[in-house]
Amino acid sequence: MVPPNACKILNDWGLDAELHANSSPAAGVGLHRYDQDKFLGLNCWDPEILAEARGGYWQLTHRDLIRMLYELAIKPSEDDSSSLVSVMFGAEVVKIDCETPSVTLRSGEVHTADGILGADGARGVVRRTLMEEEGVSSECEDFSGLWVYSALIPKTLVLENDLGWLREFPFYHTWSAPNRAAKTLAVGKDGDISLVLYTPDGSENSAWTEEAEIKLPDVLGPCLDWTRKLAGLAGPAAGIPIKRYYELESWTSESGRVLAIGDAAHPSTPGSMHSYSISLEDGVFVGKLFSHTRNTERVPEFFRAFQEHRETRCTRIQKGEEEVVRLLTVPEGPEREASEANMCAKQALGSQNVLDGDLANVLDDLRMVFSYDARDDADEYWMSWGRYGSTSESTSIMPLRVERTYEGTGDSNGGINI
């Protein structure tokens, strides 16, 4: 899902028409019991908040989002017929040298740069390297007790099996039960159904890039017939364990030349609403900050400024998403009973905002992201501190030339090479 804060960024990059053409809208969220035929209520997004945020909720596939960003990245610049970005496919990074700095690919090829941005995820080599600098290993990251699985069911199969109601208003549903939950979303231009499942059953060897060892129908647990039918229609499912991730003390290497961004710095809960949006904000902040200078000596300063400005916000959103999963899977007991009774009472009165009250604090935390602008945040740092950081720079700031390779680095002809 692309929420308003991510939608705003894509719109500013000129991708609004393509976003709408490749997405399905979400008008709100329908709430249900996962293990009972029980509708808890409807919560519609506030149109005034969305208007102020300059965006909406759009549901597209991971594949389409990556394609859109890739095509934008390799698009020739206005001043040059060539692209400023170089992308290398199949270039797996196996080693980071933080001092040089450089990356070594599995092929043995080495790429050096003035700085390295590591956006290779919670299991990537950059995060692992920074953890080693802090004297910890990935073994310290405990299993939360839940796995999350994701699968896509084509629209044709959904309609042929009388499940078309999943593609109707509000187009996004959550299904809650003790220790289990699910989300269904109509995604992409065709309105296929994305199924996200939270379950205590899973395989230790699961990964997003591999088909899960355990089939989706085998991890459903007690559920309704339609859920089992939908899972049976799904193609290969991917799944990973939800972990309690180690919080890096520093997102920057001791050398100041390697920076973790996105899930490499602040891992999000798998399947969460803001997985993409927070990473997009990270990229906007870094890009805007480096647009002010060509001075390579300032790379460590700017890398550390990134964490100073972004950490509090990212942590707050991360904790909010963790709370959403906790509330969806909360055990049977007074907390669940009171929450469901409150929503059902509001639904009986015709309310289309049944989450007001019970989850108001969670929703407030999510709403606060919409007014944020990463460019303004980066400019605030520049105006308050950054522009005074070096007297050796020209008062006329030259445009930054950045050349990057996917999971690697490349050489550029001028400016800062990242």
C-alpha beads as a LAMMPS data file, in Angstrom:
LAMMPS data file: protein, C-alpha beads

418 atoms
417 bonds

1 atom types
1 bond types

-500.0 500.0 xlo xhi
-500.0 500.0 ylo yhi
-500.0 500.0 zlo zhi

Masses

1 110.0

Atoms # bond

1 1 1 0.000 0.000 0.000
2 1 1 1.089 3.547 -0.767
3 1 1 -0.305 5.848 1.969
4 1 1 -0.588 9.648 1.614
5 1 1 2.954 10.492 2.716
6 1 1 4.367 8.192 0.025
7 1 1 1.755 9.266 -2.517
8 1 1 2.841 12.870 -2.020
9 1 1 6.442 11.982 -2.857
10 1 1 5.489 10.056 -6.002
11 1 1 3.265 12.938 -7.097
12 1 1 6.130 15.405 -6.632
13 1 1 8.293 13.150 -8.801
14 1 1 5.732 13.356 -11.597
15 1 1 4.466 9.805 -11.123
16 1 1 0.882 10.648 -10.133
17 1 1 -0.697 9.601 -13.443
18 1 1 1.238 6.327 -13.536
19 1 1 0.457 5.649 -9.880
20 1 1 -3.270 6.011 -10.465
21 1 1 -3.130 3.952 -13.674
22 1 1 -1.447 1.023 -11.908
23 1 1 -3.261 1.094 -8.565
24 1 1 -6.571 0.439 -6.886
25 1 1 -7.855 3.019 -4.386
26 1 1 -8.634 2.320 -0.745
27 1 1 -11.530 4.321 0.688
28 1 1 -11.107 2.985 4.185
29 1 1 -10.860 -0.315 6.013
30 1 1 -13.467 -2.936 6.825
31 1 1 -12.873 -4.751 10.123
32 1 1 -13.885 -8.373 10.720
33 1 1 -13.238 -11.378 12.913
34 1 1 -10.880 -13.826 11.263
35 1 1 -12.350 -16.948 12.854
36 1 1 -16.019 -15.920 12.998
37 1 1 -18.576 -14.574 10.546
38 1 1 -18.653 -11.272 12.398
39 1 1 -18.418 -7.776 10.870
40 1 1 -16.982 -5.327 13.391
41 1 1 -17.416 -2.133 11.416
42 1 1 -16.113 0.272 8.827
43 1 1 -13.581 3.065 9.135
44 1 1 -13.350 5.513 6.210
45 1 1 -10.411 7.805 5.635
46 1 1 -11.087 11.453 6.402
47 1 1 -11.191 13.328 3.032
48 1 1 -10.046 16.580 4.648
49 1 1 -6.934 14.926 6.061
50 1 1 -6.171 13.345 2.684
51 1 1 -6.609 16.700 0.916
52 1 1 -4.213 18.384 3.340
53 1 1 -1.748 15.548 2.862
54 1 1 -1.861 15.939 -0.932
55 1 1 -2.361 12.219 -1.385
56 1 1 -4.524 9.208 -0.787
57 1 1 -4.274 5.473 -0.158
58 1 1 -3.349 3.579 -3.312
59 1 1 -2.746 -0.140 -3.557
60 1 1 -0.300 -1.375 -6.165
61 1 1 1.971 -4.360 -6.516
62 1 1 5.584 -4.355 -5.377
63 1 1 6.591 -5.177 -8.951
64 1 1 4.878 -2.087 -10.397
65 1 1 6.283 0.253 -7.761
66 1 1 9.843 -0.960 -8.332
67 1 1 9.376 -0.647 -12.102
68 1 1 8.127 2.936 -11.763
69 1 1 11.058 3.933 -9.575
70 1 1 13.563 2.174 -11.824
71 1 1 12.298 3.915 -14.966
72 1 1 12.408 7.263 -13.183
73 1 1 15.946 6.615 -11.925
74 1 1 17.395 5.819 -15.358
75 1 1 15.554 8.650 -17.116
76 1 1 18.047 11.048 -18.754
77 1 1 18.515 14.336 -16.943
78 1 1 17.258 17.599 -18.404
79 1 1 20.821 18.881 -18.855
80 1 1 22.301 15.684 -20.224
81 1 1 21.103 12.971 -22.577
82 1 1 22.596 10.309 -20.308
83 1 1 21.254 8.978 -17.029
84 1 1 22.921 9.980 -13.764
85 1 1 22.233 6.516 -12.347
86 1 1 23.809 3.214 -13.295
87 1 1 21.980 0.016 -12.330
88 1 1 23.696 -3.359 -12.137
89 1 1 21.438 -6.407 -12.052
90 1 1 22.517 -9.628 -10.368
91 1 1 25.226 -7.755 -8.480
92 1 1 25.107 -9.256 -4.997
93 1 1 27.186 -7.396 -2.423
94 1 1 28.996 -9.797 -0.095
95 1 1 31.398 -7.477 1.724
96 1 1 31.598 -3.838 2.813
97 1 1 34.856 -2.038 3.520
98 1 1 33.801 0.951 5.611
99 1 1 37.182 2.658 5.530
100 1 1 37.859 2.797 1.783
101 1 1 34.814 2.748 1.371
102 1 1 34.072 -0.024 -1.105
103 1 1 31.801 -2.956 -1.799
104 1 1 32.812 -6.381 -3.048
105 1 1 30.421 -8.312 -5.261
106 1 1 30.075 -12.086 -5.277
107 1 1 31.850 -12.013 -8.656
108 1 1 34.905 -10.540 -6.911
109 1 1 34.436 -7.143 -8.533
110 1 1 35.148 -4.201 -6.193
111 1 1 33.497 -0.763 -6.414
112 1 1 34.758 2.252 -4.472
113 1 1 32.950 5.499 -3.703
114 1 1 32.962 8.624 -1.548
115 1 1 30.055 7.160 0.409
116 1 1 27.853 4.076 0.447
117 1 1 24.092 4.108 0.990
118 1 1 22.923 0.713 2.178
119 1 1 19.276 0.116 1.318
120 1 1 19.556 -3.670 1.298
121 1 1 17.060 -4.452 4.046
122 1 1 16.994 -5.888 7.534
123 1 1 18.976 -8.976 6.497
124 1 1 21.436 -7.139 4.266
125 1 1 25.208 -6.912 4.469
126 1 1 25.222 -3.193 5.376
127 1 1 23.113 -3.632 8.491
128 1 1 25.107 -6.723 9.435
129 1 1 28.357 -4.780 9.051
130 1 1 27.141 -1.949 11.296
131 1 1 25.945 -4.461 13.902
132 1 1 29.400 -6.066 13.902
133 1 1 30.940 -2.646 14.544
134 1 1 28.694 -2.414 17.612
135 1 1 29.724 -5.887 18.769
136 1 1 26.405 -7.683 18.164
137 1 1 25.153 -10.305 15.711
138 1 1 21.799 -11.072 14.138
139 1 1 21.350 -13.864 16.698
140 1 1 20.337 -11.208 19.241
141 1 1 17.166 -10.479 17.221
142 1 1 14.436 -12.543 18.878
143 1 1 11.485 -14.165 17.135
144 1 1 8.212 -12.421 18.006
145 1 1 6.085 -15.550 17.745
146 1 1 4.444 -14.615 14.438
147 1 1 5.235 -15.155 10.773
148 1 1 3.816 -13.040 7.986
149 1 1 2.920 -14.543 4.616
150 1 1 2.028 -12.744 1.414
151 1 1 0.380 -14.023 -1.756
152 1 1 -1.412 -12.611 -4.796
153 1 1 -4.628 -14.052 -6.233
154 1 1 -5.539 -13.027 -9.812
155 1 1 -8.833 -11.202 -10.334
156 1 1 -10.129 -13.879 -12.710
157 1 1 -9.834 -16.608 -10.069
158 1 1 -11.373 -14.337 -7.441
159 1 1 -14.436 -13.673 -9.619
160 1 1 -14.789 -17.271 -10.782
161 1 1 -14.974 -18.454 -7.175
162 1 1 -17.578 -15.948 -5.929
163 1 1 -15.066 -13.879 -3.985
164 1 1 -15.594 -10.686 -5.942
165 1 1 -16.944 -8.913 -2.846
166 1 1 -13.326 -8.608 -1.677
167 1 1 -12.770 -6.174 -4.574
168 1 1 -15.671 -3.938 -3.550
169 1 1 -15.850 -0.926 -1.223
170 1 1 -13.795 -0.156 0.837
171 1 1 -11.299 -2.370 -1.068
172 1 1 -9.181 -3.022 2.039
173 1 1 -10.119 -5.345 4.908
174 1 1 -8.531 -6.614 8.115
175 1 1 -9.461 -9.893 9.788
176 1 1 -8.591 -10.276 13.454
177 1 1 -8.419 -13.205 15.878
178 1 1 -6.323 -14.341 18.833
179 1 1 -2.761 -14.901 17.604
180 1 1 -3.835 -14.683 13.943
181 1 1 -4.853 -11.973 11.514
182 1 1 -5.112 -11.245 7.817
183 1 1 -5.382 -8.332 5.419
184 1 1 -6.984 -8.423 1.983
185 1 1 -6.397 -5.643 -0.523
186 1 1 -7.511 -5.056 -4.098
187 1 1 -4.218 -4.137 -5.760
188 1 1 -2.940 -3.013 -9.129
189 1 1 -4.789 -1.827 -12.203
190 1 1 -6.602 -5.163 -12.506
191 1 1 -7.750 -5.320 -8.894
192 1 1 -6.093 -8.623 -8.018
193 1 1 -6.364 -9.610 -4.347
194 1 1 -3.329 -9.421 -2.093
195 1 1 -3.554 -11.649 0.973
196 1 1 -1.299 -10.872 3.945
197 1 1 -1.463 -13.410 6.760
198 1 1 -0.109 -13.189 10.321
199 1 1 0.214 -16.624 11.877
200 1 1 2.126 -18.463 14.627
201 1 1 2.843 -21.258 12.123
202 1 1 5.788 -20.986 9.768
203 1 1 9.188 -22.169 8.635
204 1 1 12.511 -20.975 9.982
205 1 1 13.906 -20.864 6.450
206 1 1 11.271 -18.517 5.040
207 1 1 12.353 -15.486 2.987
208 1 1 10.623 -12.887 0.784
209 1 1 12.732 -13.917 -2.205
210 1 1 11.850 -17.612 -1.975
211 1 1 8.677 -19.656 -2.076
212 1 1 7.654 -20.629 1.452
213 1 1 8.342 -24.217 2.438
214 1 1 4.925 -24.458 4.087
215 1 1 1.884 -23.982 1.853
216 1 1 -0.478 -21.127 2.683
217 1 1 -3.535 -23.321 3.455
218 1 1 -1.456 -25.170 6.072
219 1 1 -0.843 -22.064 8.205
220 1 1 -4.355 -20.599 8.227
221 1 1 -5.527 -22.115 11.521
222 1 1 -9.223 -21.746 12.477
223 1 1 -10.805 -19.554 9.794
224 1 1 -13.867 -19.103 7.601
225 1 1 -14.495 -21.146 4.449
226 1 1 -13.884 -18.207 2.117
227 1 1 -10.420 -17.667 3.628
228 1 1 -9.445 -21.245 2.963
229 1 1 -10.833 -21.004 -0.575
230 1 1 -8.877 -17.804 -1.256
231 1 1 -5.646 -19.263 0.098
232 1 1 -6.130 -22.311 -2.103
233 1 1 -6.299 -20.086 -5.180
234 1 1 -3.064 -18.290 -4.342
235 1 1 0.086 -18.843 -6.295
236 1 1 3.457 -19.289 -4.597
237 1 1 3.468 -17.574 -1.205
238 1 1 6.436 -15.924 0.470
239 1 1 6.845 -15.514 4.197
240 1 1 9.269 -14.398 6.878
241 1 1 9.339 -14.445 10.676
242 1 1 8.566 -11.189 12.456
243 1 1 11.513 -10.390 14.695
244 1 1 12.264 -7.947 17.477
245 1 1 15.025 -6.177 15.635
246 1 1 18.129 -4.791 17.256
247 1 1 18.095 -0.987 17.337
248 1 1 21.330 0.285 15.853
249 1 1 23.034 2.899 17.990
250 1 1 24.429 4.449 14.834
251 1 1 23.081 4.217 11.295
252 1 1 26.512 5.356 10.099
253 1 1 29.757 3.419 10.166
254 1 1 32.582 4.538 12.446
255 1 1 34.334 5.896 9.371
256 1 1 31.301 8.045 8.569
257 1 1 31.312 6.790 4.979
258 1 1 28.648 4.067 5.085
259 1 1 25.008 4.857 5.856
260 1 1 22.117 2.454 6.331
261 1 1 18.731 3.702 5.149
262 1 1 15.283 2.137 4.892
263 1 1 14.858 -1.243 6.547
264 1 1 18.624 -1.578 6.869
265 1 1 18.528 1.238 9.448
266 1 1 15.063 0.908 10.948
267 1 1 13.397 -2.408 10.003
268 1 1 9.645 -2.093 9.589
269 1 1 7.103 -4.719 10.564
270 1 1 6.649 -6.933 7.483
271 1 1 3.372 -6.184 5.754
272 1 1 2.954 -2.830 7.482
273 1 1 1.295 0.166 5.849
274 1 1 4.399 2.347 5.922
275 1 1 7.079 -0.065 4.724
276 1 1 7.475 1.812 1.448
277 1 1 6.642 5.335 2.558
278 1 1 9.331 5.620 5.228
279 1 1 11.998 4.317 2.847
280 1 1 10.899 6.825 0.201
281 1 1 11.162 9.600 2.787
282 1 1 14.696 8.445 3.617
283 1 1 15.700 8.730 -0.016
284 1 1 14.148 12.180 -0.392
285 1 1 15.940 13.468 2.716
286 1 1 19.365 12.202 1.648
287 1 1 18.937 13.396 -1.923
288 1 1 17.826 16.860 -0.895
289 1 1 20.637 17.226 1.628
290 1 1 23.349 16.337 -0.872
291 1 1 21.860 18.635 -3.501
292 1 1 23.428 21.503 -1.549
293 1 1 27.082 20.520 -1.930
294 1 1 29.793 18.877 -4.005
295 1 1 32.246 18.740 -1.083
296 1 1 33.170 15.091 -0.458
297 1 1 34.551 15.928 2.998
298 1 1 31.008 16.569 4.196
299 1 1 29.731 13.043 3.531
300 1 1 30.203 11.885 7.181
301 1 1 28.535 15.055 8.502
302 1 1 25.501 14.669 6.256
303 1 1 25.210 10.941 6.909
304 1 1 25.051 11.592 10.664
305 1 1 22.578 14.439 10.168
306 1 1 20.286 11.937 8.467
307 1 1 19.925 9.878 11.634
308 1 1 19.604 12.955 13.842
309 1 1 16.615 14.158 11.840
310 1 1 14.967 10.871 10.863
311 1 1 15.361 8.509 13.825
312 1 1 12.639 9.862 16.132
313 1 1 10.037 9.886 13.383
314 1 1 10.923 6.438 12.036
315 1 1 10.913 4.904 15.513
316 1 1 7.515 6.381 16.335
317 1 1 5.949 5.039 13.156
318 1 1 7.649 1.674 13.634
319 1 1 6.229 1.331 17.151
320 1 1 2.797 2.321 15.874
321 1 1 2.870 -0.424 13.229
322 1 1 3.962 -2.971 15.832
323 1 1 0.984 -1.921 17.950
324 1 1 -1.391 -2.451 15.023
325 1 1 -0.224 -6.066 14.671
326 1 1 -0.489 -6.566 18.432
327 1 1 -4.070 -5.279 18.463
328 1 1 -5.045 -7.438 15.489
329 1 1 -3.683 -10.584 17.152
330 1 1 -4.404 -9.791 20.814
331 1 1 -5.511 -12.915 22.766
332 1 1 -9.090 -13.494 23.776
333 1 1 -9.799 -11.563 26.941
334 1 1 -11.043 -8.238 28.342
335 1 1 -9.031 -6.073 25.929
336 1 1 -10.324 -7.811 22.807
337 1 1 -13.870 -8.100 24.127
338 1 1 -14.063 -4.403 24.982
339 1 1 -12.587 -3.323 21.654
340 1 1 -14.927 -5.475 19.565
341 1 1 -17.982 -4.492 21.606
342 1 1 -17.166 -0.815 21.142
343 1 1 -16.744 -1.150 17.373
344 1 1 -19.926 -3.189 16.993
345 1 1 -21.904 -0.629 19.002
346 1 1 -20.706 2.178 16.741
347 1 1 -21.445 0.125 13.661
348 1 1 -25.005 -0.466 14.908
349 1 1 -25.464 3.309 15.141
350 1 1 -24.363 3.716 11.523
351 1 1 -20.895 5.092 12.218
352 1 1 -18.318 4.836 9.452
353 1 1 -15.481 5.621 11.867
354 1 1 -15.624 2.743 14.319
355 1 1 -11.935 3.053 15.207
356 1 1 -12.390 6.446 16.836
357 1 1 -11.854 5.912 20.529
358 1 1 -10.474 2.385 20.755
359 1 1 -7.543 2.951 18.426
360 1 1 -7.556 6.735 18.387
361 1 1 -4.002 6.954 19.719
362 1 1 -2.733 4.554 17.073
363 1 1 -4.529 6.443 14.337
364 1 1 -3.191 9.761 15.620
365 1 1 0.322 8.379 15.362
366 1 1 -0.365 7.320 11.781
367 1 1 -2.032 10.596 10.843
368 1 1 0.944 12.631 12.021
369 1 1 3.034 11.240 9.163
370 1 1 0.919 12.902 6.515
371 1 1 1.948 16.506 7.148
372 1 1 5.658 15.674 7.075
373 1 1 7.815 16.704 4.110
374 1 1 11.299 15.161 3.966
375 1 1 12.553 17.933 1.676
376 1 1 11.560 20.592 4.184
377 1 1 13.210 18.583 6.963
378 1 1 16.477 18.383 5.011
379 1 1 16.311 22.093 4.177
380 1 1 15.771 22.894 7.844
381 1 1 19.041 21.147 8.675
382 1 1 20.817 22.968 5.864
383 1 1 19.561 26.403 6.842
384 1 1 20.156 25.869 10.575
385 1 1 23.484 24.054 10.463
386 1 1 24.612 22.685 7.130
387 1 1 25.376 25.910 5.307
388 1 1 27.757 26.966 8.098
389 1 1 29.654 23.697 8.091
390 1 1 32.418 24.545 5.636
391 1 1 34.003 27.823 4.625
392 1 1 35.835 26.133 1.767
393 1 1 32.716 25.751 -0.345
394 1 1 31.610 28.236 -2.932
395 1 1 28.618 30.338 -1.999
396 1 1 27.124 29.214 -5.299
397 1 1 26.030 25.663 -4.659
398 1 1 26.606 23.429 -7.666
399 1 1 24.184 20.628 -8.516
400 1 1 25.117 17.227 -7.178
401 1 1 25.939 14.459 -9.601
402 1 1 25.187 11.077 -8.088
403 1 1 25.772 7.768 -9.793
404 1 1 24.591 4.635 -8.087
405 1 1 24.439 0.959 -8.885
406 1 1 21.861 -1.406 -7.532
407 1 1 23.393 -2.985 -4.427
408 1 1 26.698 -1.456 -5.445
409 1 1 28.508 1.743 -6.358
410 1 1 29.913 3.217 -9.522
411 1 1 32.362 5.840 -10.654
412 1 1 31.176 9.310 -11.687
413 1 1 32.882 12.097 -13.568
414 1 1 32.280 14.810 -10.994
415 1 1 30.654 15.674 -7.695
416 1 1 30.134 13.131 -4.963
417 1 1 30.217 9.477 -5.909
418 1 1 27.723 7.497 -3.805

Bonds

1 1 1 2
2 1 2 3
3 1 3 4
4 1 4 5
5 1 5 6
6 1 6 7
7 1 7 8
8 1 8 9
9 1 9 10
10 1 10 11
11 1 11 12
12 1 12 13
13 1 13 14
14 1 14 15
15 1 15 16
16 1 16 17
17 1 17 18
18 1 18 19
19 1 19 20
20 1 20 21
21 1 21 22
22 1 22 23
23 1 23 24
24 1 24 25
25 1 25 26
26 1 26 27
27 1 27 28
28 1 28 29
29 1 29 30
30 1 30 31
31 1 31 32
32 1 32 33
33 1 33 34
34 1 34 35
35 1 35 36
36 1 36 37
37 1 37 38
38 1 38 39
39 1 39 40
40 1 40 41
41 1 41 42
42 1 42 43
43 1 43 44
44 1 44 45
45 1 45 46
46 1 46 47
47 1 47 48
48 1 48 49
49 1 49 50
50 1 50 51
51 1 51 52
52 1 52 53
53 1 53 54
54 1 54 55
55 1 55 56
56 1 56 57
57 1 57 58
58 1 58 59
59 1 59 60
60 1 60 61
61 1 61 62
62 1 62 63
63 1 63 64
64 1 64 65
65 1 65 66
66 1 66 67
67 1 67 68
68 1 68 69
69 1 69 70
70 1 70 71
71 1 71 72
72 1 72 73
73 1 73 74
74 1 74 75
75 1 75 76
76 1 76 77
77 1 77 78
78 1 78 79
79 1 79 80
80 1 80 81
81 1 81 82
82 1 82 83
83 1 83 84
84 1 84 85
85 1 85 86
86 1 86 87
87 1 87 88
88 1 88 89
89 1 89 90
90 1 90 91
91 1 91 92
92 1 92 93
93 1 93 94
94 1 94 95
95 1 95 96
96 1 96 97
97 1 97 98
98 1 98 99
99 1 99 100
100 1 100 101
101 1 101 102
102 1 102 103
103 1 103 104
104 1 104 105
105 1 105 106
106 1 106 107
107 1 107 108
108 1 108 109
109 1 109 110
110 1 110 111
111 1 111 112
112 1 112 113
113 1 113 114
114 1 114 115
115 1 115 116
116 1 116 117
117 1 117 118
118 1 118 119
119 1 119 120
120 1 120 121
121 1 121 122
122 1 122 123
123 1 123 124
124 1 124 125
125 1 125 126
126 1 126 127
127 1 127 128
128 1 128 129
129 1 129 130
130 1 130 131
131 1 131 132
132 1 132 133
133 1 133 134
134 1 134 135
135 1 135 136
136 1 136 137
137 1 137 138
138 1 138 139
139 1 139 140
140 1 140 141
141 1 141 142
142 1 142 143
143 1 143 144
144 1 144 145
145 1 145 146
146 1 146 147
147 1 147 148
148 1 148 149
149 1 149 150
150 1 150 151
151 1 151 152
152 1 152 153
153 1 153 154
154 1 154 155
155 1 155 156
156 1 156 157
157 1 157 158
158 1 158 159
159 1 159 160
160 1 160 161
161 1 161 162
162 1 162 163
163 1 163 164
164 1 164 165
165 1 165 166
166 1 166 167
167 1 167 168
168 1 168 169
169 1 169 170
170 1 170 171
171 1 171 172
172 1 172 173
173 1 173 174
174 1 174 175
175 1 175 176
176 1 176 177
177 1 177 178
178 1 178 179
179 1 179 180
180 1 180 181
181 1 181 182
182 1 182 183
183 1 183 184
184 1 184 185
185 1 185 186
186 1 186 187
187 1 187 188
188 1 188 189
189 1 189 190
190 1 190 191
191 1 191 192
192 1 192 193
193 1 193 194
194 1 194 195
195 1 195 196
196 1 196 197
197 1 197 198
198 1 198 199
199 1 199 200
200 1 200 201
201 1 201 202
202 1 202 203
203 1 203 204
204 1 204 205
205 1 205 206
206 1 206 207
207 1 207 208
208 1 208 209
209 1 209 210
210 1 210 211
211 1 211 212
212 1 212 213
213 1 213 214
214 1 214 215
215 1 215 216
216 1 216 217
217 1 217 218
218 1 218 219
219 1 219 220
220 1 220 221
221 1 221 222
222 1 222 223
223 1 223 224
224 1 224 225
225 1 225 226
226 1 226 227
227 1 227 228
228 1 228 229
229 1 229 230
230 1 230 231
231 1 231 232
232 1 232 233
233 1 233 234
234 1 234 235
235 1 235 236
236 1 236 237
237 1 237 238
238 1 238 239
239 1 239 240
240 1 240 241
241 1 241 242
242 1 242 243
243 1 243 244
244 1 244 245
245 1 245 246
246 1 246 247
247 1 247 248
248 1 248 249
249 1 249 250
250 1 250 251
251 1 251 252
252 1 252 253
253 1 253 254
254 1 254 255
255 1 255 256
256 1 256 257
257 1 257 258
258 1 258 259
259 1 259 260
260 1 260 261
261 1 261 262
262 1 262 263
263 1 263 264
264 1 264 265
265 1 265 266
266 1 266 267
267 1 267 268
268 1 268 269
269 1 269 270
270 1 270 271
271 1 271 272
272 1 272 273
273 1 273 274
274 1 274 275
275 1 275 276
276 1 276 277
277 1 277 278
278 1 278 279
279 1 279 280
280 1 280 281
281 1 281 282
282 1 282 283
283 1 283 284
284 1 284 285
285 1 285 286
286 1 286 287
287 1 287 288
288 1 288 289
289 1 289 290
290 1 290 291
291 1 291 292
292 1 292 293
293 1 293 294
294 1 294 295
295 1 295 296
296 1 296 297
297 1 297 298
298 1 298 299
299 1 299 300
300 1 300 301
301 1 301 302
302 1 302 303
303 1 303 304
304 1 304 305
305 1 305 306
306 1 306 307
307 1 307 308
308 1 308 309
309 1 309 310
310 1 310 311
311 1 311 312
312 1 312 313
313 1 313 314
314 1 314 315
315 1 315 316
316 1 316 317
317 1 317 318
318 1 318 319
319 1 319 320
320 1 320 321
321 1 321 322
322 1 322 323
323 1 323 324
324 1 324 325
325 1 325 326
326 1 326 327
327 1 327 328
328 1 328 329
329 1 329 330
330 1 330 331
331 1 331 332
332 1 332 333
333 1 333 334
334 1 334 335
335 1 335 336
336 1 336 337
337 1 337 338
338 1 338 339
339 1 339 340
340 1 340 341
341 1 341 342
342 1 342 343
343 1 343 344
344 1 344 345
345 1 345 346
346 1 346 347
347 1 347 348
348 1 348 349
349 1 349 350
350 1 350 351
351 1 351 352
352 1 352 353
353 1 353 354
354 1 354 355
355 1 355 356
356 1 356 357
357 1 357 358
358 1 358 359
359 1 359 360
360 1 360 361
361 1 361 362
362 1 362 363
363 1 363 364
364 1 364 365
365 1 365 366
366 1 366 367
367 1 367 368
368 1 368 369
369 1 369 370
370 1 370 371
371 1 371 372
372 1 372 373
373 1 373 374
374 1 374 375
375 1 375 376
376 1 376 377
377 1 377 378
378 1 378 379
379 1 379 380
380 1 380 381
381 1 381 382
382 1 382 383
383 1 383 384
384 1 384 385
385 1 385 386
386 1 386 387
387 1 387 388
388 1 388 389
389 1 389 390
390 1 390 391
391 1 391 392
392 1 392 393
393 1 393 394
394 1 394 395
395 1 395 396
396 1 396 397
397 1 397 398
398 1 398 399
399 1 399 400
400 1 400 401
401 1 401 402
402 1 402 403
403 1 403 404
404 1 404 405
405 1 405 406
406 1 406 407
407 1 407 408
408 1 408 409
409 1 409 410
410 1 410 411
411 1 411 412
412 1 412 413
413 1 413 414
414 1 414 415
415 1 415 416
416 1 416 417
417 1 417 418
